Amino acid sequence: MIKRITLLIFIVAHSVFCFAQRSKLIKEIEDLKKDKALQHATWSICVMNTKKDSAIAEYNSNVSVVPASTLKIVTTAAALSILGSDFKFETKIQYDGTLDTLAGILKGDIYILGGGDPSLGSEYFKEKKDSSSVVEKWAALLKAKGIKKIEGAVIADASIFEDNMTPAQWIWGDMGNYFGAGASGLTYLDNKYTIDLRSGATGTSTTINKIKPEIPGLQIINNIKAGGSDDNAFIYGSSYSDYRIANGTVPANRSSYEVDGSIPDPALFCAQSFETALINCGITVSEKATTVRALKEHNEYALTNKKTLFTNYSPTLEKIVYWTNLKSLNLYAEHLLKYICYTKTGFGSEAAGTELLTTFWKNKGIDVSGFFMNDGCGLARANVITTKTETQILRMISKDKNFNSFYNSLPIAGKSGSLGGLCDGTFAENNLRAKSGYITRARGYTGYVKTRKGELLCFSVLANNYECSPTEMKLKLEKLLIAIAEYE
């Protein structure tokens, strides 16, 4: 009898606890509904158990909201499902003409055939002990094959993707910066360069110490002033143009402060870098490095028979997706979108790629009504999606054989990425995994969390046009995340 009473007390206590945790989430949702900072805002939440196709908590879940970088879950999940975790991109080094192996003379051109690899020469995959760049390794391989002289040029071929590297809906204020680097069929060094600045007293002009790496022909008009406590500098410029204007402010009295920009023509810079590496290792090159795109513009390109000397393989897609989501790499997400399009159509197009991804999820049974995709990374404000759609995608990918690769790519609350400072000391810490998103007046989180029962929940929380600071909005959403983690 005593055991039965004890069991009954436990059941009642547990039920009360679970009800309290459910009530906490509902209370947080109700509090946000009344929050003055959200009076004119659009915000939404959807929470599901990955085992059930119904929401356990929701508000405005069918309303279209700007997702910012949470959109990357749409792209990276699809890429893993379509291509597989072990997929590798290929970059081929080829030649045309004739190769005299005895004399070591190539009477023809060397081609770098881009394969859509976002990680070629990337800082995220470079080992500290490895002092040689990828183009230096290529040059060494050519030298080992006995090539001493190239009577031609190094030509970069990025034609696997469209020449227009940046999506149509990206704004002018983004494109010249590192986060606005567009996806080239031959991306190199993350399509990024760094301006090293020296700043003096507040209000004074900064000076450029150096540019890393040095890009031939790059012209930067430096209008950056000293002032403020953060990096508030922006670089303006378009694809294939060497003219750049840098405006804004950086902290005062710094001997060295770095601002990152997007390389105007990454394929050309890759060819130029390879040419330099060849010359440095003793191989002469008679003509100036160029690209297939530039040759076509001048009606100087002709199809020739090419032979492959060797192939450069990327890290696995699992590793590429890991960095894409952990560091929120717009460039990588755009590559995945265009490469999926290439595998389906033979050509990497942004517009066709967004249609293909939308159709892919629709065919998986996802409700894509209210979903309008304009890029693969979330930088375009023209992107809108519902929290219901994002949550359904998370639920669907949880059943995919590549799910572990996707799940492990998401930042962990209190531990890594943009979630490193969130949910400390709560049940969400080291438990909740999510992709965050932030652009002006748009913030959100979408991901997974395990309940105390071990059940896996998926969720999406998005807010647009709030009337408070980004940091204040982050704290408001953090309360929701904690409540979701504690839901029973």
C-alpha positions as CSV (number, residue, x, y, z in Angstrom):
1,M,0.0,0.0,0.0
2,I,2.8,2.4,0.9
3,K,4.6,1.6,-2.4
4,R,1.4,2.4,-4.3
5,I,1.0,5.7,-2.5
6,T,4.6,6.6,-3.2
7,L,4.2,5.7,-6.9
8,L,1.0,7.8,-7.0
9,I,2.8,10.8,-5.4
10,F,5.6,10.5,-7.9
11,I,3.3,10.4,-10.9
12,V,1.4,13.4,-9.6
13,A,4.6,15.3,-8.9
14,H,6.0,14.5,-12.3
15,S,2.7,15.5,-14.0
16,V,2.8,18.8,-12.1
17,F,6.5,19.3,-13.2
18,C,5.7,18.6,-16.8
19,F,2.7,20.9,-16.8
20,A,4.9,23.6,-15.3
21,Q,7.5,23.2,-18.0
22,R,4.8,23.3,-20.7
23,S,3.3,26.3,-19.1
24,K,6.7,28.0,-19.0
25,L,6.9,27.8,-22.8
26,I,3.4,29.1,-23.3
27,K,4.0,31.9,-20.8
28,E,7.1,33.0,-22.8
29,I,5.1,33.0,-26.0
30,E,2.3,35.0,-24.3
31,D,4.8,37.5,-22.9
32,L,6.3,38.1,-26.3
33,K,2.9,38.7,-27.7
34,K,2.5,41.6,-25.2
35,D,6.1,42.9,-25.6
36,K,6.1,46.5,-26.8
37,A,9.3,46.0,-28.7
38,L,7.3,43.6,-30.9
39,Q,4.2,45.7,-31.3
40,H,4.9,46.4,-35.0
41,A,7.0,43.3,-35.5
42,T,6.3,39.9,-37.2
43,W,7.5,37.0,-35.2
44,S,6.8,33.3,-35.2
45,I,7.6,30.0,-33.5
46,C,7.0,26.4,-34.3
47,V,8.1,23.4,-32.1
48,M,7.7,19.8,-33.1
49,N,8.7,16.3,-31.9
50,T,10.7,14.7,-34.7
51,K,8.7,11.6,-34.2
52,K,5.3,13.3,-34.8
53,D,4.0,15.5,-37.7
54,S,2.2,18.0,-35.6
55,A,3.2,21.1,-33.6
56,I,3.4,20.9,-29.8
57,A,3.7,24.7,-29.6
58,E,3.3,27.4,-32.3
59,Y,2.5,31.0,-32.9
60,N,2.2,32.6,-36.4
61,S,3.8,29.4,-37.8
62,N,2.2,29.9,-41.2
63,V,3.3,33.5,-41.5
64,S,6.2,34.2,-43.9
65,V,9.2,35.8,-42.2
66,V,12.7,36.8,-43.3
67,P,14.9,33.9,-42.1
68,A,18.4,35.5,-42.4
69,S,21.1,32.8,-42.0
70,T,18.7,30.2,-40.6
71,L,17.9,29.6,-44.3
72,K,21.3,27.7,-44.5
73,I,19.5,24.7,-42.9
74,V,17.4,24.5,-46.1
75,T,20.5,24.4,-48.3
76,T,22.9,22.3,-46.2
77,A,20.3,19.7,-45.4
78,A,19.4,19.3,-49.0
79,A,23.0,19.1,-50.1
80,L,23.8,16.3,-47.7
81,S,20.7,14.4,-48.7
82,I,21.3,14.8,-52.4
83,L,25.1,14.5,-52.6
84,G,25.9,12.5,-49.5
85,S,28.2,13.1,-46.6
86,D,31.3,11.6,-48.4
87,F,31.0,13.6,-51.6
88,K,34.1,15.6,-52.7
89,F,34.4,18.4,-55.2
90,E,37.0,18.1,-58.0
91,T,39.3,20.7,-59.5
92,K,41.3,19.5,-62.5
93,I,44.6,20.7,-63.8
94,Q,44.6,20.2,-67.6
95,Y,46.6,21.2,-70.7
96,D,46.0,21.5,-74.4
97,G,48.6,21.5,-77.2
98,T,51.6,19.1,-77.1
99,L,53.8,18.1,-74.2
100,D,57.4,17.3,-75.1
101,T,58.4,15.2,-72.1
102,L,62.0,14.9,-73.1
103,A,62.6,18.7,-73.4
104,G,60.1,19.5,-70.7
105,I,58.2,22.0,-72.9
106,L,54.5,22.4,-73.1
107,K,53.4,24.0,-76.3
108,G,50.0,25.0,-75.1
109,D,48.0,26.3,-72.2
110,I,47.5,25.1,-68.6
111,Y,43.9,25.1,-67.5
112,I,42.5,25.1,-64.0
113,L,39.0,23.5,-64.5
114,G,36.9,24.6,-61.5
115,G,34.5,22.1,-60.1
116,G,32.5,24.4,-57.8
117,D,34.7,23.6,-54.7
118,P,34.1,26.4,-52.1
119,S,37.1,25.1,-50.0
120,L,40.0,25.5,-52.5
121,G,42.8,27.0,-50.5
122,S,40.4,27.8,-47.6
123,E,41.7,29.0,-44.2
124,Y,39.2,26.6,-42.6
125,F,41.0,23.5,-44.0
126,K,44.6,24.7,-43.9
127,E,46.8,22.8,-41.4
128,K,49.1,25.0,-39.4
129,K,52.1,22.8,-40.1
130,D,51.5,23.0,-43.9
131,S,53.4,26.0,-45.2
132,S,52.7,25.4,-48.9
133,S,49.6,26.8,-50.6
134,V,47.5,24.7,-52.9
135,V,48.9,26.4,-56.0
136,E,52.5,25.8,-54.8
137,K,51.6,22.1,-54.5
138,W,50.2,22.1,-58.0
139,A,53.4,23.8,-59.3
140,A,55.5,21.1,-57.6
141,L,53.5,18.4,-59.2
142,L,54.1,19.9,-62.7
143,K,57.8,20.2,-62.0
144,A,57.8,16.6,-60.9
145,K,56.3,15.7,-64.3
146,G,59.4,17.2,-65.9
147,I,57.7,20.4,-67.2
148,K,60.2,23.3,-67.4
149,K,58.5,25.7,-69.8
150,I,55.0,26.5,-70.7
151,E,54.6,28.2,-74.1
152,G,51.2,29.5,-73.3
153,A,49.2,30.8,-70.4
154,V,47.5,29.6,-67.2
155,I,43.8,29.8,-67.9
156,A,41.1,29.5,-65.2
157,D,37.8,27.9,-66.2
158,A,35.0,28.7,-63.9
159,S,32.2,28.0,-66.4
160,I,30.6,25.3,-64.3
161,F,28.7,28.2,-62.7
162,E,27.1,31.3,-64.2
163,D,29.5,34.3,-64.5
164,N,27.2,36.4,-62.3
165,M,28.6,35.4,-58.9
166,T,26.2,37.3,-56.6
167,P,22.4,36.7,-56.3
168,A,20.2,39.4,-57.8
169,Q,18.6,40.3,-54.5
170,W,21.9,41.0,-52.6
171,I,22.3,44.7,-51.8
172,W,25.2,47.0,-52.8
173,G,26.3,47.4,-49.2
174,D,27.1,43.7,-48.9
175,M,28.8,42.7,-52.1
176,G,32.2,44.2,-51.6
177,N,32.6,42.7,-48.1
178,Y,33.9,39.2,-47.3
179,F,30.4,38.0,-46.3
180,G,29.1,39.2,-49.7
181,A,31.6,37.2,-51.7
182,G,29.8,35.5,-54.6
183,A,30.2,31.8,-55.6
184,S,32.5,31.3,-58.6
185,G,32.9,28.0,-60.4
186,L,36.6,28.4,-59.4
187,T,36.6,29.9,-55.9
188,Y,40.0,30.5,-54.2
189,L,41.1,31.4,-50.7
190,D,37.4,31.8,-49.6
191,N,37.3,34.6,-52.2
192,K,38.5,36.9,-49.5
193,Y,41.3,39.5,-49.0
194,T,42.2,41.5,-45.9
195,I,43.0,45.2,-45.6
196,D,45.4,45.7,-42.7
197,L,44.8,49.2,-41.3
198,R,46.6,51.6,-38.9
199,S,44.3,54.0,-37.0
200,G,45.1,57.1,-34.9
201,A,43.0,59.4,-32.9
202,T,39.2,59.4,-33.2
203,G,38.0,61.2,-36.3
204,T,41.3,60.9,-38.2
205,S,41.9,59.0,-41.4
206,T,43.3,55.5,-41.3
207,T,46.2,54.3,-43.5
208,I,46.6,50.9,-45.2
209,N,49.6,48.9,-43.9
210,K,49.2,46.2,-46.4
211,I,46.7,44.0,-48.3
212,K,46.8,40.3,-47.9
213,P,47.1,38.6,-50.3
214,E,48.3,41.1,-52.8
215,I,45.8,41.2,-55.7
216,P,47.2,42.5,-59.0
217,G,45.4,45.7,-60.1
218,L,43.3,46.1,-57.0
219,Q,42.6,49.8,-56.3
220,I,41.1,50.7,-52.9
221,I,39.9,54.3,-52.1
222,N,40.3,54.3,-48.3
223,N,37.8,56.6,-46.6
224,I,37.8,54.7,-43.3
225,K,38.1,56.8,-40.1
226,A,39.1,56.0,-36.6
227,G,36.2,55.9,-34.2
228,G,33.8,53.7,-32.2
229,S,34.7,50.4,-30.5
230,D,33.7,47.9,-33.2
231,D,34.4,47.2,-36.9
232,N,31.9,49.4,-38.7
233,A,33.8,49.5,-42.0
234,F,32.3,48.5,-45.3
235,I,33.8,47.9,-48.7
236,Y,31.9,48.7,-51.8
237,G,32.6,47.2,-55.2
238,S,31.2,44.8,-57.8
239,S,32.3,41.5,-59.3
240,Y,35.2,41.7,-61.8
241,S,35.9,45.3,-61.0
242,D,39.2,46.2,-59.3
243,Y,37.9,49.5,-58.0
244,R,36.9,49.4,-54.4
245,I,35.7,52.2,-51.9
246,A,36.1,51.6,-48.2
247,N,34.0,53.7,-45.9
248,G,33.0,53.7,-42.2
249,T,35.0,53.4,-38.9
250,V,37.3,51.1,-37.0
251,P,38.6,51.4,-33.4
252,A,41.0,54.3,-32.8
253,N,44.7,54.0,-32.0
254,R,45.4,50.6,-33.4
255,S,48.7,49.7,-35.1
256,S,46.9,46.9,-36.9
257,Y,43.2,46.3,-37.5
258,E,41.9,44.0,-40.2
259,V,38.9,44.5,-42.5
260,D,38.0,41.8,-45.0
261,G,36.7,42.2,-48.5
262,S,35.6,40.0,-51.4
263,I,38.1,39.2,-54.3
264,P,36.7,40.8,-57.5
265,D,37.6,37.9,-59.8
266,P,38.6,34.8,-57.8
267,A,39.2,32.6,-60.9
268,L,41.6,35.1,-62.4
269,F,43.4,35.5,-59.0
270,C,43.7,31.7,-58.8
271,A,45.3,31.6,-62.2
272,Q,47.7,34.5,-61.4
273,S,48.7,32.8,-58.1
274,F,49.3,29.5,-59.9
275,E,51.4,31.3,-62.5
276,T,53.5,32.9,-59.8
277,A,54.0,29.5,-58.1
278,L,55.1,28.0,-61.4
279,I,57.7,30.8,-62.0
280,N,58.9,30.5,-58.4
281,C,59.7,26.8,-58.8
282,G,61.6,27.4,-62.0
283,I,58.9,26.8,-64.7
284,T,58.7,29.6,-67.2
285,V,55.3,30.8,-68.5
286,S,55.3,32.8,-71.7
287,E,51.9,34.4,-71.6
288,K,49.9,36.3,-69.0
289,A,47.3,34.4,-66.8
290,T,43.7,34.8,-67.8
291,T,40.2,33.2,-67.6
292,V,37.9,31.5,-70.0
293,R,35.3,34.3,-69.2
294,A,37.8,37.0,-70.3
295,L,38.8,35.2,-73.4
296,K,35.1,34.8,-74.4
297,E,34.5,38.5,-73.9
298,H,37.2,39.3,-76.4
299,N,36.2,36.4,-78.8
300,E,39.5,34.8,-78.2
301,Y,38.4,31.5,-76.7
302,A,38.4,28.3,-78.7
303,L,37.5,24.8,-77.6
304,T,40.5,22.5,-77.6
305,N,41.1,18.9,-76.7
306,K,42.4,18.9,-73.1
307,K,44.2,16.2,-71.1
308,T,44.1,16.0,-67.3
309,L,47.4,16.1,-65.5
310,F,45.9,15.6,-62.0
311,T,42.8,16.2,-59.9
312,N,42.5,18.1,-56.7
313,Y,39.9,16.8,-54.3
314,S,38.1,18.8,-51.7
315,P,37.4,17.7,-48.1
316,T,34.2,15.7,-47.7
317,L,30.9,17.5,-47.9
318,E,30.3,16.6,-44.2
319,K,33.3,18.8,-43.3
320,I,32.3,21.5,-45.7
321,V,28.7,21.6,-44.2
322,Y,30.2,21.7,-40.7
323,W,32.0,24.9,-41.4
324,T,29.1,26.3,-43.4
325,N,26.8,26.1,-40.4
326,L,29.3,26.7,-37.6
327,K,30.7,29.9,-39.1
328,S,27.6,30.8,-41.2
329,L,29.6,30.9,-44.4
330,N,27.5,32.6,-47.1
331,L,30.0,31.7,-49.8
332,Y,29.8,27.9,-49.0
333,A,26.0,27.9,-48.9
334,E,25.9,29.6,-52.3
335,H,28.3,27.0,-53.7
336,L,26.2,24.2,-52.5
337,L,23.1,25.7,-54.0
338,K,24.7,26.2,-57.4
339,Y,26.4,22.8,-57.4
340,I,23.1,21.0,-56.7
341,C,21.8,22.9,-59.7
342,Y,24.8,21.8,-61.8
343,T,24.2,18.1,-60.9
344,K,20.6,18.4,-62.1
345,T,20.9,20.7,-65.2
346,G,24.6,20.8,-66.1
347,F,25.0,24.4,-65.2
348,G,25.1,26.2,-61.8
349,S,22.5,28.9,-61.8
350,E,21.2,30.8,-58.7
351,A,17.7,31.2,-60.0
352,A,17.3,27.6,-61.2
353,G,19.0,26.4,-58.0
354,T,16.5,28.0,-55.7
355,E,13.6,26.5,-57.7
356,L,15.3,23.1,-57.6
357,L,15.7,23.2,-53.8
358,T,12.2,24.4,-53.2
359,T,10.9,21.5,-55.4
360,F,13.2,19.1,-53.6
361,W,11.6,19.8,-50.2
362,K,8.1,20.0,-51.7
363,N,8.6,16.5,-53.1
364,K,9.6,15.3,-49.6
365,G,6.2,16.3,-48.4
366,I,7.2,19.7,-46.9
367,D,4.6,22.5,-47.0
368,V,6.4,25.2,-49.1
369,S,3.5,27.6,-49.3
370,G,4.8,31.0,-48.1
371,F,8.4,30.0,-48.9
372,F,10.2,32.3,-51.4
373,M,13.9,31.5,-51.8
374,N,16.2,34.0,-53.4
375,D,19.6,32.7,-52.4
376,G,21.1,29.7,-50.5
377,C,22.5,31.5,-47.5
378,G,19.9,34.0,-46.2
379,L,21.7,37.2,-47.0
380,A,18.9,38.4,-49.3
381,R,16.1,40.1,-47.5
382,A,13.8,38.9,-50.3
383,N,13.9,35.4,-48.7
384,V,10.9,34.5,-46.7
385,I,9.9,31.2,-45.1
386,T,7.5,30.1,-42.3
387,T,8.7,28.5,-39.1
388,K,6.4,25.6,-39.9
389,T,8.4,25.0,-43.1
390,E,11.7,25.2,-41.4
391,T,10.6,22.9,-38.6
392,Q,9.2,20.4,-41.1
393,I,12.5,20.3,-43.0
394,L,14.4,19.7,-39.7
395,R,12.0,16.9,-38.9
396,M,12.4,15.4,-42.4
397,I,16.2,15.5,-42.4
398,S,16.2,13.7,-39.0
399,K,15.1,10.6,-40.9
400,D,17.8,10.9,-43.6
401,K,20.9,8.6,-43.5
402,N,23.1,11.7,-43.5
403,F,21.4,13.3,-40.5
404,N,24.3,12.9,-38.1
405,S,26.5,15.0,-40.4
406,F,23.8,17.7,-40.5
407,Y,23.1,17.6,-36.7
408,N,26.8,17.7,-35.8
409,S,27.3,20.8,-38.0
410,L,24.9,23.0,-35.9
411,P,26.4,25.2,-33.2
412,I,25.9,24.1,-29.6
413,A,24.3,26.3,-27.0
414,G,26.9,27.6,-24.5
415,K,29.7,25.9,-26.5
416,S,30.3,26.8,-30.1
417,G,29.7,29.2,-33.0
418,S,27.1,32.0,-32.6
419,L,25.4,30.0,-29.8
420,G,28.6,30.1,-27.7
421,G,27.3,32.6,-25.2
422,L,23.7,31.4,-25.1
423,C,21.7,29.5,-22.4
424,D,24.6,29.2,-19.9
425,G,23.6,27.3,-16.8
426,T,20.3,26.0,-18.2
427,F,19.2,22.6,-19.5
428,A,19.7,24.0,-23.0
429,E,23.5,24.4,-22.5
430,N,25.5,21.7,-24.3
431,N,22.2,20.3,-25.5
432,L,20.4,22.6,-27.8
433,R,21.9,22.8,-31.4
434,A,20.7,25.5,-33.8
435,K,21.6,27.6,-36.8
436,S,21.3,31.3,-35.9
437,G,20.4,34.1,-38.3
438,Y,20.9,37.8,-38.1
439,I,20.7,40.7,-40.6
440,T,19.3,44.1,-39.9
441,R,16.0,43.8,-38.0
442,A,15.8,40.1,-38.5
443,R,16.9,37.5,-36.0
444,G,16.2,33.8,-35.4
445,Y,17.2,30.3,-34.4
446,T,16.3,27.0,-35.8
447,G,17.5,23.5,-34.7
448,Y,17.1,20.7,-32.2
449,V,17.0,20.0,-28.5
450,K,16.7,16.8,-26.5
451,T,14.1,16.7,-23.7
452,R,14.8,15.1,-20.3
453,K,13.0,12.1,-21.6
454,G,15.5,11.8,-24.4
455,E,13.0,12.9,-27.1
456,L,14.3,15.0,-29.9
457,L,12.4,18.3,-30.6
458,C,12.9,20.5,-33.6
459,F,12.0,24.2,-33.6
460,S,12.2,27.5,-35.5
461,V,11.9,30.9,-33.9
462,L,12.1,34.0,-36.2
463,A,11.5,37.7,-35.5
464,N,11.5,40.6,-38.0
465,N,11.2,44.4,-37.6
466,Y,11.5,44.5,-33.8
467,E,11.9,47.9,-32.0
468,C,14.8,47.1,-29.7
469,S,18.5,46.5,-30.1
470,P,19.7,43.3,-31.7
471,T,21.2,42.3,-28.4
472,E,17.9,42.8,-26.6
473,M,16.1,40.7,-29.2
474,K,18.7,38.0,-28.8
475,L,17.9,37.9,-25.0
476,K,14.2,37.7,-25.6
477,L,14.6,34.8,-28.0
478,E,17.0,33.1,-25.6
479,K,14.2,32.8,-23.1
480,L,12.2,31.0,-25.7
481,L,15.1,28.6,-26.4
482,I,15.5,27.8,-22.8
483,A,11.7,27.1,-22.4
484,I,11.8,24.8,-25.4
485,A,14.7,22.9,-23.9
486,E,12.8,22.4,-20.7
487,Y,9.5,21.4,-22.4
488,E,8.2,18.0,-21.2
